[in-house]
Amino acid sequence: MRRALILCFFFIALIRPISGGEPAPLSPCDILVDRDGEWVYTLEAGAPGLRRFSEKGASVDEVLPLPIEPARMVFTPDETRIAVVGGVGEGRLVLIRVRDDAGRPILPEVEKSFPAGHSPAAVASLSRDGRPVFYVADRFAGLIRELDGETGEVLRAFDAGREPVALKITPDRKTLAAANFLPEQRADAAFITSRVRLIDLESGEITPIDLYNGTASLYDLDISPDGRFAAVTGTNANYHTVTSQVIDGWIVHNVISIVDIPAKKFVEMVYLDDTYRGAPNPWGIAWDREGKYLAAALAGSGEILYVSTDSLTEILRARLGEGPATGTAKSADPLRYRVSLGLRGTRRLAMRGSTVWVCGYFDDAVGKVTLSAVPPFGEPRLDPRAVPEAPNLDRAEETAGDGAKSGGWIPLPGFSPMPGVEFARAFRRLGPKPVETAARRGEYLFSDALYCQEHWQSCITCHPDGRADALSWDLENDGVGNPKNTKSLLYAHETPPSMITGVRADAETAVRAGVVHILFGSLPEEDCAAIDEYLKSLRPVPSPRLEGGELNASARRGKILFESSRTRCASCHPEPLYTDLSMHATGSQDFKEPRTRFDTPTLVEVWRTAPYLSTGHWLTVREMLVEGKHANRRGQLDGLSSEELNDLVEYILSL
């Protein structure tokens, strides 16, 4: 009976259709490994489900379909349950039992489900007085909610700043660390950074911590086993420079930021890139529980990067005045190892000892790397300019055959970057090799950095989720010395022209120009067309201001004002795309900008695209209207009462 149920779950998870009648891609988006390294769990967003397979070679995967599009998951402290959060708009926390009271594995089953805010992006768990407590990052409402794990009651809510996307609790259960995805400052400011927030779980005190100037796109966070340091993946943007080249990290570096938790301060930024080769789009991160290595997934190149914490600790001690003043690593252990898996979209990962398991988002597969490092170490075998060849998964699968597989794992060639260091590699399919639509291939290419010169960045570096990075960039397409705020690409193909100054006739032209002039690479036309299809497939996320998917009373009043002759907002921003596709003199240029007329952007999702206007000077829509006098050059908004202005802003932020 149990085997029949397992097969039923497996079948259900694989038959979810996409256009054309093919199975939906599984899109593994998160991964957990239990404390014994025996069971691996993957969270799959494409055909929403939780999968479990045994490292000891169970022949059939167990797949539990989920009622939400999942985002992240976490074990409860006793590992008897897994909490999954997800859902676009109306989010939920789904509690899944995976072990019985005696700790024996059982068929995964949904035990409870609670509302969890707007598009929850992360979850953390602890036990308090024998009761489970969950912390859920409500990404677009900018909140972290503390939920009673028995009832779902919201016990507390913390102001978490802009787009909290990663959470972790210190081993002593006293502090919650949260990473904010995007910066919160004006785009024309001299200092711009995403933040890490530390929340004292006893007092509720919140400490926002600025990272190094230009740090943004914080994808993940983990805490060292001793609870002292938080490590956060992200990018460091050289946004003050002209984007005239990409080599040597001219535009962006890929980094891990380190925060000292007890001292509540930023202490170090670790560059992950090599001199002639970027470490593009660092995503998932994990500290091994013995504290020997820190591992990061490089989503843009399909690699895993190991960082020696012996070397890193020496640097951190120097920065904190606890070691040599130079801050240089003196350990004989090399600082970094990069290992290619040949997977596309290595995003979230898990680590036990020196073994890393990682999701291959675009391959419906999981990769595994085990490091063996025995000193003394020899000189590196690779020329620093060389790029190691990635394993060919199809060839490995054909060569292995069923007889060579162990627990579904297909071995890949070993890798030894230097004497004394060996890596064992393998991968495992979670389902049939996915059938790739044009839009799906375009999504991959939009995330891929391998066609960028020296692999420094990809399209998502400046357009995460196809939206905007909240920074201003000095592109050369309209002169130099006049930076422009990054635009969201939502509805870019439906709202020509492209770029703030309209220098590209349409989004198709802009895509091809971006490949050449921002990535300094090349793609065949069919691949550029696939990126077009991906961008056309983007759909807006419902505004967190909506109530049950509908405008609230204030927004309904604001809609009347928006469309009225008193404000004339709708004359430039008419429904349904809220743009007239025209250029207008908005008065938003600064003294370095020779142009006075700018493209009218769509207002759809304007609630998530701050800061505003061509310079990114205004942090809020209200500031833009009142202080910036946008659409108010003739004083037509001056007659609005404070309540009317509030209603107008509420409507705009509900689109």
C-alpha positions as CSV (number, residue, x, y, z in Angstrom):
1,M,0.0,0.0,0.0
2,R,2.8,2.4,1.0
3,R,4.6,1.7,-2.3
4,A,1.4,2.4,-4.2
5,L,1.0,5.7,-2.5
6,I,4.6,6.7,-3.3
7,L,4.1,5.8,-7.0
8,C,0.9,7.8,-7.0
9,F,2.6,10.9,-5.6
10,F,5.4,10.5,-8.1
11,F,3.0,10.2,-11.0
12,I,1.0,13.2,-10.0
13,A,4.1,15.4,-9.6
14,L,5.3,14.5,-13.1
15,I,2.1,14.9,-15.1
16,R,1.5,18.6,-14.5
17,P,1.1,19.9,-18.1
18,I,2.6,23.0,-19.7
19,S,1.7,24.4,-23.0
20,G,2.1,21.8,-25.7
21,G,1.0,19.0,-23.4
22,E,4.6,18.3,-22.2
23,P,5.3,17.7,-18.5
24,A,5.9,20.9,-16.5
25,P,9.5,21.5,-15.5
26,L,10.1,20.7,-11.9
27,S,12.3,23.7,-11.2
28,P,13.9,22.6,-8.0
29,C,14.2,25.8,-5.9
30,D,15.4,24.7,-2.5
31,I,17.1,21.7,-0.9
32,L,17.5,20.2,2.6
33,V,19.6,17.3,3.9
34,D,18.9,15.8,7.3
35,R,21.5,15.9,10.0
36,D,22.7,12.3,9.3
37,G,23.0,13.0,5.5
38,E,20.6,10.1,4.8
39,W,17.6,11.8,3.3
40,V,17.5,14.6,0.7
41,Y,14.5,16.8,0.3
42,T,13.9,19.1,-2.8
43,L,11.3,21.8,-3.1
44,E,10.0,22.1,-6.7
45,A,8.3,25.2,-7.9
46,G,7.3,24.2,-11.5
47,A,5.1,21.2,-10.6
48,P,4.7,22.3,-6.9
49,G,5.8,19.5,-4.7
50,L,8.2,18.3,-2.0
51,R,10.4,15.3,-3.0
52,R,12.4,13.0,-0.8
53,F,15.0,10.5,-1.8
54,S,17.4,8.4,0.1
55,E,21.2,8.7,-0.2
56,K,21.3,5.0,0.5
57,G,19.7,4.1,-2.8
58,A,15.9,3.9,-2.4
59,S,14.6,3.0,-5.8
60,V,11.5,5.3,-5.8
61,D,11.3,8.9,-4.9
62,E,8.5,10.1,-2.6
63,V,6.8,13.2,-4.0
64,L,4.1,15.2,-2.1
65,P,2.2,17.7,-4.2
66,L,1.8,21.1,-2.6
67,P,-1.1,23.5,-2.7
68,I,1.2,26.6,-3.3
69,E,4.1,27.5,-5.6
70,P,6.8,27.0,-3.0
71,A,9.7,29.3,-2.3
72,R,11.8,28.1,0.7
73,M,11.7,25.4,3.4
74,V,13.2,24.7,6.8
75,F,13.3,21.8,9.2
76,T,11.8,22.1,12.6
77,P,14.6,21.8,15.3
78,D,13.8,18.1,15.8
79,E,13.6,17.4,12.0
80,T,10.2,15.7,12.3
81,R,8.6,18.3,10.1
82,I,9.4,20.6,7.3
83,A,7.8,24.1,7.0
84,V,7.4,25.3,3.4
85,V,6.4,28.9,2.5
86,G,5.3,30.2,-0.8
87,G,2.4,31.4,-2.9
88,V,2.4,34.6,-5.1
89,G,0.2,37.2,-3.5
90,E,-1.7,35.2,-0.9
91,G,1.1,33.2,0.7
92,R,0.9,30.3,3.1
93,L,3.0,28.2,5.4
94,V,2.5,24.5,4.9
95,L,3.7,22.2,7.7
96,I,4.7,18.7,6.5
97,R,5.3,15.8,8.8
98,V,8.3,13.6,7.6
99,R,9.0,11.5,10.7
100,D,7.0,10.0,13.5
101,D,7.4,10.7,17.2
102,A,10.1,8.0,17.4
103,G,12.1,9.8,14.7
104,R,11.4,7.1,12.0
105,P,10.8,8.4,8.4
106,I,7.1,8.3,7.3
107,L,5.5,9.1,4.0
108,P,5.5,13.0,3.9
109,E,2.0,14.4,4.7
110,V,0.6,17.9,5.1
111,E,-0.2,18.4,8.7
112,K,-1.3,22.1,8.8
113,S,-1.4,25.2,6.6
114,F,-1.5,28.8,7.7
115,P,-1.8,32.2,6.0
116,A,1.7,33.7,5.7
117,G,1.4,37.2,4.2
118,H,2.2,38.4,0.7
119,S,4.6,36.2,-1.4
120,P,6.6,34.8,1.6
121,A,10.2,34.3,0.5
122,A,11.9,32.6,3.5
123,V,11.2,30.8,6.7
124,A,13.1,30.1,10.0
125,S,12.1,27.8,12.9
126,L,12.8,27.3,16.6
127,S,11.1,25.6,19.5
128,R,9.9,27.7,22.4
129,D,8.5,26.0,25.6
130,G,8.0,22.9,23.5
131,R,6.0,24.6,20.8
132,P,7.2,25.3,17.3
133,V,7.6,28.9,16.3
134,F,8.1,30.1,12.7
135,Y,9.5,33.3,11.3
136,V,8.3,34.1,7.8
137,A,9.7,36.8,5.5
138,D,6.8,38.6,3.9
139,R,8.9,39.9,1.0
140,F,6.8,42.6,-0.6
141,A,5.1,43.8,2.6
142,G,8.6,44.3,4.2
143,L,7.6,42.3,7.3
144,I,8.8,39.3,9.2
145,R,5.9,37.6,11.0
146,E,6.4,35.4,14.0
147,L,3.8,32.6,13.9
148,D,2.7,30.1,16.5
149,G,3.4,26.7,14.9
150,E,0.3,25.1,16.5
151,T,-2.3,27.7,15.6
152,G,-0.8,29.9,13.0
153,E,-1.5,33.0,15.2
154,V,0.7,36.0,14.4
155,L,2.6,36.6,17.7
156,R,4.7,39.5,16.5
157,A,5.5,41.4,13.4
158,F,8.8,43.1,12.7
159,D,9.6,45.9,10.2
160,A,12.1,44.1,8.0
161,G,12.9,46.9,5.5
162,R,12.9,46.3,1.7
163,E,12.2,42.8,0.4
164,P,13.5,40.4,3.1
165,V,14.4,37.2,1.3
166,A,16.6,35.2,3.6
167,L,16.4,34.3,7.3
168,K,18.5,32.4,9.8
169,I,18.4,32.0,13.6
170,T,21.6,31.9,15.6
171,P,22.4,28.6,17.4
172,D,21.6,30.2,20.8
173,R,18.2,31.1,19.4
174,K,18.6,34.7,20.5
175,T,19.0,36.5,17.2
176,L,17.2,36.4,13.8
177,A,19.3,37.6,10.9
178,A,17.5,38.8,7.8
179,A,18.9,39.8,4.4
180,N,17.2,42.5,2.4
181,F,17.3,41.9,-1.4
182,L,17.4,45.4,-2.7
183,P,18.9,48.7,-1.5
184,E,16.7,51.2,0.3
185,Q,18.5,54.5,-0.6
186,R,18.0,56.9,-3.5
187,A,19.6,55.7,-6.7
188,D,21.5,58.9,-7.1
189,A,23.0,58.8,-3.6
190,A,26.7,58.5,-2.9
191,F,26.2,55.5,-0.6
192,I,23.9,52.7,-1.6
193,T,23.6,49.2,-0.2
194,S,21.2,46.4,0.7
195,R,21.1,45.7,4.4
196,V,21.2,42.9,6.9
197,R,18.9,43.2,9.8
198,L,19.5,41.6,13.2
199,I,16.4,41.1,15.4
200,D,16.8,40.4,19.1
201,L,14.1,37.8,19.6
202,E,13.7,38.6,23.3
203,S,13.4,42.4,23.2
204,G,12.3,42.7,19.6
205,E,15.0,45.3,18.9
206,I,15.9,45.6,15.2
207,T,19.4,46.7,14.1
208,P,19.8,47.5,10.4
209,I,23.4,47.0,9.2
210,D,24.8,48.7,6.0
211,L,27.1,46.6,3.9
212,Y,29.9,47.9,1.6
213,N,28.8,50.6,-0.8
214,G,27.2,49.1,-3.9
215,T,26.3,45.8,-2.4
216,A,22.9,44.6,-3.7
217,S,20.9,41.5,-4.8
218,L,21.3,39.6,-1.5
219,Y,20.0,36.1,-2.3
220,D,20.9,34.0,0.7
221,L,22.3,34.0,4.2
222,D,23.8,31.5,6.7
223,I,25.4,31.8,10.1
224,S,28.6,30.3,11.3
225,P,28.4,27.3,13.7
226,D,29.6,29.4,16.6
227,G,26.9,32.0,15.9
228,R,29.3,34.8,15.5
229,F,29.2,35.6,11.8
230,A,26.5,35.9,9.2
231,A,27.6,35.3,5.6
232,V,25.4,36.8,2.8
233,T,25.7,36.3,-1.0
234,G,25.3,39.2,-3.3
235,T,26.9,41.5,-5.8
236,N,29.0,44.6,-5.4
237,A,28.1,47.2,-8.1
238,N,30.6,49.8,-9.4
239,Y,27.6,51.9,-10.2
240,H,29.7,55.2,-10.3
241,T,31.6,54.0,-13.4
242,V,30.7,54.2,-17.1
243,T,29.7,50.7,-18.3
244,S,32.3,50.8,-21.1
245,Q,33.7,47.3,-20.4
246,V,33.2,44.3,-18.2
247,I,36.7,42.8,-17.8
248,D,38.2,42.6,-14.3
249,G,34.8,43.3,-12.6
250,W,34.6,46.8,-14.1
251,I,30.8,46.8,-13.8
252,V,30.2,44.3,-10.9
253,H,32.0,42.0,-8.5
254,N,30.4,38.9,-7.0
255,V,30.8,38.7,-3.2
256,I,30.0,37.3,0.2
257,S,29.5,40.0,2.9
258,I,30.3,39.1,6.5
259,V,28.5,40.6,9.5
260,D,29.7,40.3,13.1
261,I,26.5,39.4,14.9
262,P,27.5,40.1,18.6
263,A,29.2,43.4,17.5
264,K,26.3,44.2,15.1
265,K,28.5,45.5,12.4
266,F,29.7,44.7,8.8
267,V,33.3,43.5,8.9
268,E,34.4,42.2,5.5
269,M,33.5,41.7,1.9
270,V,35.0,38.5,0.3
271,Y,35.5,38.7,-3.4
272,L,34.6,35.4,-5.1
273,D,35.8,36.3,-8.6
274,D,39.1,35.2,-10.1
275,T,41.3,37.8,-11.8
276,Y,40.2,36.9,-15.3
277,R,36.9,35.1,-14.6
278,G,33.9,36.2,-12.6
279,A,32.0,34.1,-10.1
280,P,28.6,35.1,-11.5
281,N,25.4,35.6,-9.5
282,P,26.2,33.9,-6.1
283,W,22.9,32.6,-4.8
284,G,22.7,29.9,-2.1
285,I,25.2,29.7,0.8
286,A,25.9,27.3,3.6
287,W,28.4,27.0,6.4
288,D,29.3,23.4,7.2
289,R,28.5,22.4,10.7
290,E,32.2,21.8,11.6
291,G,33.1,25.3,10.6
292,K,35.8,24.3,8.1
293,Y,34.2,25.5,4.8
294,L,31.7,28.0,3.5
295,A,30.1,27.0,0.2
296,A,28.3,29.2,-2.3
297,A,26.3,28.3,-5.4
298,L,27.2,30.4,-8.5
299,A,23.9,30.4,-10.4
300,G,25.3,32.1,-13.4
301,S,28.0,29.5,-14.2
302,G,26.7,26.2,-12.8
303,E,29.5,26.0,-10.2
304,I,30.0,25.5,-6.5
305,L,32.6,27.6,-4.7
306,Y,34.2,26.5,-1.5
307,V,35.8,29.1,0.8
308,S,38.3,27.9,3.5
309,T,37.2,29.3,6.8
310,D,40.7,28.9,8.2
311,S,41.9,31.5,5.7
312,L,38.7,33.6,6.1
313,T,38.9,33.6,9.9
314,E,42.4,35.0,9.8
315,I,41.1,37.9,7.7
316,L,38.1,38.5,9.9
317,R,40.3,38.5,13.1
318,A,42.6,41.1,11.5
319,R,39.6,43.3,10.6
320,L,38.4,43.0,14.2
321,G,41.8,43.8,15.7
322,E,42.1,40.2,17.0
323,G,44.9,39.1,14.7
324,P,47.7,40.4,12.4
325,A,47.0,44.0,11.2
326,T,47.5,43.1,7.5
327,G,44.4,41.0,7.3
328,T,46.0,38.6,4.8
329,A,45.4,34.9,5.0
330,K,48.6,33.0,6.1
331,S,47.1,29.5,6.2
332,A,48.6,27.0,3.8
333,D,45.0,26.0,2.9
334,P,44.0,27.8,-0.3
335,L,41.2,30.4,0.1
336,R,38.9,29.3,-2.7
337,Y,38.0,26.3,-4.8
338,R,35.6,26.4,-7.8
339,V,34.0,23.3,-9.0
340,S,31.8,23.0,-12.1
341,L,28.9,20.6,-12.2
342,G,27.6,21.3,-15.7
343,L,24.2,22.1,-14.1
344,R,22.3,25.1,-15.2
345,G,21.0,27.4,-12.5
346,T,22.8,26.2,-9.4
347,R,20.8,28.2,-6.9
348,R,20.0,26.8,-3.4
349,L,22.3,24.3,-1.7
350,A,22.8,22.3,1.5
351,M,26.0,21.2,3.2
352,R,27.0,18.3,5.5
353,G,30.7,18.0,6.3
354,S,32.6,18.7,3.1
355,T,29.7,17.5,0.8
356,V,27.4,20.0,-0.9
357,W,24.1,19.2,-2.6
358,V,22.8,21.8,-5.0
359,C,19.6,22.4,-7.0
360,G,20.0,22.6,-10.8
361,Y,16.9,24.8,-11.4
362,F,16.9,24.6,-15.2
363,D,17.9,20.9,-15.5
364,D,15.4,19.3,-13.0
365,A,18.4,17.8,-11.3
366,V,20.5,17.8,-8.1
367,G,24.3,17.9,-8.1
368,K,26.6,16.7,-5.4
369,V,30.2,17.6,-4.7
370,T,32.5,16.1,-2.0
371,L,35.8,17.7,-1.1
372,S,38.8,15.8,0.1
373,A,41.7,18.1,1.1
374,V,44.9,16.6,2.6
375,P,47.9,19.0,3.1
376,P,50.5,19.7,2.1
377,F,49.0,21.3,-1.0
378,G,50.9,21.8,-4.3
379,E,50.7,24.6,-6.8
380,P,47.5,25.1,-8.8
381,R,47.4,23.0,-12.0
382,L,45.3,25.5,-14.0
383,D,46.4,28.6,-15.7
384,P,44.4,31.4,-14.0
385,R,43.1,32.5,-17.4
386,A,41.8,29.0,-18.2
387,V,38.2,28.0,-17.7
388,P,37.8,24.4,-16.7
389,E,35.5,22.5,-19.0
390,A,32.1,21.8,-17.5
391,P,31.0,18.1,-17.4
392,N,28.6,17.0,-20.1
393,L,25.5,15.6,-18.2
394,D,24.0,13.9,-21.3
395,R,27.3,12.1,-22.1
396,A,27.7,11.1,-18.5
397,E,24.1,9.8,-18.4
398,E,24.6,7.8,-21.6
399,T,28.0,6.4,-20.4
400,A,26.8,5.4,-16.9
401,G,23.7,3.4,-17.8
402,D,21.5,2.0,-15.1
403,G,24.2,-0.3,-13.8
404,A,26.6,2.5,-12.9
405,K,24.0,4.5,-11.0
406,S,24.1,4.5,-7.2
407,G,20.8,5.6,-5.6
408,G,20.0,7.5,-8.8
409,W,23.4,9.3,-8.8
410,I,25.3,9.5,-12.0
411,P,29.1,9.9,-11.5
412,L,30.9,12.8,-13.1
413,P,34.7,12.9,-13.7
414,G,36.7,13.8,-10.6
415,F,38.4,17.2,-10.4
416,S,41.7,18.0,-8.8
417,P,42.7,21.7,-9.0
418,M,46.0,21.1,-7.2
419,P,47.9,18.3,-5.5
420,G,46.2,17.5,-2.2
421,V,42.8,18.6,-3.2
422,E,40.2,16.3,-4.8
423,F,36.6,16.7,-5.7
424,A,34.1,13.9,-6.3
425,R,31.2,14.9,-8.4
426,A,27.8,13.4,-9.3
427,F,24.3,14.4,-10.4
428,R,20.8,13.0,-10.1
429,R,17.8,13.5,-12.3
430,L,14.6,14.3,-10.4
431,G,12.4,13.5,-13.4
432,P,12.6,13.2,-17.2
433,K,15.0,15.6,-18.9
434,P,12.8,18.7,-19.2
435,V,11.4,19.8,-22.5
436,E,12.5,23.3,-23.1
437,T,10.0,25.9,-24.5
438,A,11.3,29.1,-26.0
439,A,10.3,31.1,-22.9
440,R,12.0,28.6,-20.6
441,R,15.2,28.7,-22.6
442,G,15.0,32.5,-22.6
443,E,14.7,32.4,-18.8
444,Y,17.8,30.3,-18.6
445,L,19.7,32.6,-21.0
446,F,18.6,35.6,-19.0
447,S,20.2,34.0,-16.0
448,D,23.3,32.6,-17.7
449,A,26.6,34.4,-17.5
450,L,28.7,32.0,-19.6
451,Y,28.2,34.1,-22.8
452,C,29.3,37.3,-20.9
453,Q,32.9,38.2,-21.5
454,E,34.9,36.6,-18.7
455,H,31.6,35.4,-17.1
456,W,31.2,38.4,-14.8
457,Q,27.5,38.9,-14.9
458,S,24.2,38.0,-16.5
459,C,21.0,39.8,-17.3
460,I,19.6,39.1,-13.8
461,T,22.5,41.0,-12.3
462,C,20.8,44.3,-13.1
463,H,17.3,42.9,-13.7
464,P,16.6,40.3,-11.0
465,D,13.3,38.6,-11.6
466,G,13.2,40.6,-14.8
467,R,12.7,43.8,-12.7
468,A,15.1,46.4,-11.5
469,D,18.1,46.4,-9.1
470,A,17.3,49.9,-7.6
471,L,20.6,51.3,-8.9
472,S,21.5,53.9,-11.5
473,W,23.9,53.0,-14.3
474,D,25.8,55.2,-16.7
475,L,25.2,53.4,-20.0
476,E,26.8,54.7,-23.1
477,N,23.7,54.5,-25.3
478,D,22.7,58.1,-24.5
479,G,26.1,59.7,-23.7
480,V,28.2,59.5,-20.5
481,G,28.1,61.3,-17.2
482,N,24.3,61.0,-17.0
483,P,23.4,57.8,-15.0
484,K,19.8,56.4,-15.3
485,N,17.7,54.5,-12.9
486,T,17.3,50.8,-13.9
487,K,13.9,50.1,-15.4
488,S,11.8,47.0,-14.8
489,L,11.4,44.8,-17.9
490,L,7.8,43.9,-17.1
491,Y,5.7,44.7,-20.2
492,A,8.9,46.0,-21.9
493,H,7.9,44.4,-25.2
494,E,4.3,45.8,-25.0
495,T,5.4,49.4,-24.2
496,P,7.9,50.7,-26.8
497,P,10.2,52.6,-27.0
498,S,12.8,51.1,-24.6
499,M,15.3,52.7,-22.2
500,I,14.4,55.8,-20.2
501,T,15.4,58.1,-23.0
502,G,13.8,56.0,-25.6
503,V,17.1,55.4,-27.5
504,R,16.0,51.8,-28.4
505,A,13.0,51.6,-30.7
506,D,11.7,48.5,-28.9
507,A,12.6,45.8,-26.4
508,E,13.8,43.4,-29.1
509,T,16.4,46.0,-30.1
510,A,17.3,46.6,-26.4
511,V,17.8,42.9,-25.7
512,R,20.3,42.5,-28.5
513,A,22.1,45.7,-27.6
514,G,22.3,44.5,-24.0
515,V,24.0,41.3,-25.0
516,V,26.6,43.2,-27.0
517,H,27.1,46.4,-25.0
518,I,26.5,45.3,-21.4
519,L,27.6,41.6,-21.4
520,F,30.1,42.2,-24.1
521,G,29.1,38.8,-25.5
522,S,27.2,37.4,-28.4
523,L,24.2,35.1,-29.0
524,P,22.6,33.7,-32.1
525,E,19.3,35.3,-33.1
526,E,17.2,32.3,-32.0
527,D,18.6,32.7,-28.4
528,C,17.8,36.5,-28.4
529,A,14.3,35.6,-29.6
530,A,14.0,33.2,-26.7
531,I,14.9,35.9,-24.2
532,D,12.2,38.0,-25.8
533,E,9.7,35.2,-25.2
534,Y,10.8,34.9,-21.5
535,L,10.3,38.7,-21.0
536,K,6.9,38.6,-22.7
537,S,5.9,35.8,-20.3
538,L,6.5,37.9,-17.2
539,R,3.3,38.6,-15.2
540,P,2.8,41.2,-12.5
541,V,2.7,40.2,-8.9
542,P,-0.5,41.5,-7.2
543,S,0.1,44.6,-5.0
544,P,0.4,44.0,-1.3
545,R,-2.0,46.9,-0.9
546,L,-4.9,44.9,-2.4
547,E,-7.5,43.4,-0.1
548,G,-8.7,40.0,-1.3
549,G,-7.3,40.9,-4.7
550,E,-9.4,44.1,-4.9
551,L,-8.8,47.8,-4.4
552,N,-9.4,49.0,-0.8
553,A,-11.7,51.9,-0.1
554,S,-8.9,54.5,-0.2
555,A,-7.6,53.1,-3.5
556,R,-11.1,53.2,-5.0
557,R,-11.3,56.9,-4.2
558,G,-7.8,57.4,-5.6
559,K,-8.8,55.7,-8.9
560,I,-11.5,58.4,-9.4
561,L,-9.0,61.1,-8.7
562,F,-6.4,59.4,-11.0
563,E,-8.8,59.4,-13.9
564,S,-10.3,62.9,-13.2
565,S,-9.5,66.2,-14.9
566,R,-8.3,67.5,-11.6
567,T,-5.1,65.4,-11.7
568,R,-5.0,64.3,-15.4
569,C,-2.8,61.3,-14.3
570,A,-4.6,59.0,-16.8
571,S,-3.8,61.2,-19.7
572,C,-0.2,60.0,-19.7
573,H,-0.9,56.7,-17.8
574,P,-4.1,55.3,-19.3
575,E,-5.3,51.7,-18.7
576,P,-4.6,48.9,-19.2
577,L,-0.8,49.3,-19.3
578,Y,-0.9,52.8,-17.6
579,T,1.4,54.4,-20.3
580,D,0.6,56.4,-23.4
581,L,3.8,55.1,-25.0
582,S,5.0,58.7,-25.5
583,M,7.9,60.9,-24.5
584,H,7.2,63.7,-22.1
585,A,9.1,66.6,-20.4
586,T,8.8,65.6,-16.7
587,G,11.3,68.0,-15.2
588,S,13.1,65.1,-13.6
589,Q,16.5,65.5,-15.2
590,D,19.5,66.6,-13.2
591,F,22.2,69.2,-14.4
592,K,24.2,66.4,-16.1
593,E,21.3,65.3,-18.4
594,P,21.0,67.1,-21.7
595,R,17.6,65.6,-22.5
596,T,14.3,66.9,-21.1
597,R,11.9,64.3,-22.5
598,F,11.6,60.8,-21.2
599,D,9.7,57.7,-21.9
600,T,6.5,57.2,-20.0
601,P,6.8,53.9,-18.1
602,T,4.0,51.5,-17.1
603,L,2.7,52.0,-13.6
604,V,2.0,48.3,-13.2
605,E,4.0,47.1,-10.2
606,V,5.2,50.6,-9.5
607,W,4.8,49.6,-5.8
608,R,8.0,47.5,-6.1
609,T,10.2,49.6,-8.4
610,A,11.4,52.5,-6.1
611,P,13.3,54.7,-6.3
612,Y,11.5,56.7,-9.0
613,L,12.0,58.8,-12.2
614,S,15.1,58.9,-14.4
615,T,17.6,59.7,-11.7
616,G,16.0,57.5,-9.0
617,H,16.0,60.4,-6.7
618,W,12.6,59.9,-5.1
619,L,12.1,57.0,-2.6
620,T,8.3,57.1,-2.5
621,V,5.5,58.0,-4.8
622,R,4.3,60.6,-2.4
623,E,7.7,62.3,-2.4
624,M,7.8,62.2,-6.2
625,L,4.4,63.9,-6.4
626,V,4.7,66.5,-3.6
627,E,8.4,67.3,-3.5
628,G,9.4,66.3,-7.0
629,K,6.3,68.0,-8.5
630,H,5.9,65.1,-11.0
631,A,2.8,65.7,-13.1
632,N,2.4,68.8,-11.0
633,R,4.3,71.4,-12.9
634,R,1.3,73.6,-13.3
635,G,0.2,73.0,-9.7
636,Q,-2.8,70.8,-10.6
637,L,-2.2,68.6,-7.5
638,D,-1.8,71.4,-5.1
639,G,-5.5,71.7,-4.6
640,L,-5.8,68.1,-3.3
641,S,-6.4,67.7,0.4
642,S,-4.0,65.5,2.4
643,E,-6.7,62.7,2.4
644,E,-7.1,63.0,-1.3
645,L,-3.4,62.8,-1.9
646,N,-3.2,59.7,0.3
647,D,-6.0,58.1,-1.7
648,L,-4.2,58.9,-5.0
649,V,-1.0,57.4,-3.8
650,E,-2.8,54.3,-2.5
651,Y,-4.3,53.7,-5.9
652,I,-1.0,54.1,-7.7
653,L,0.6,51.7,-5.3
654,S,-2.2,49.2,-5.8
655,L,-1.6,48.8,-9.6
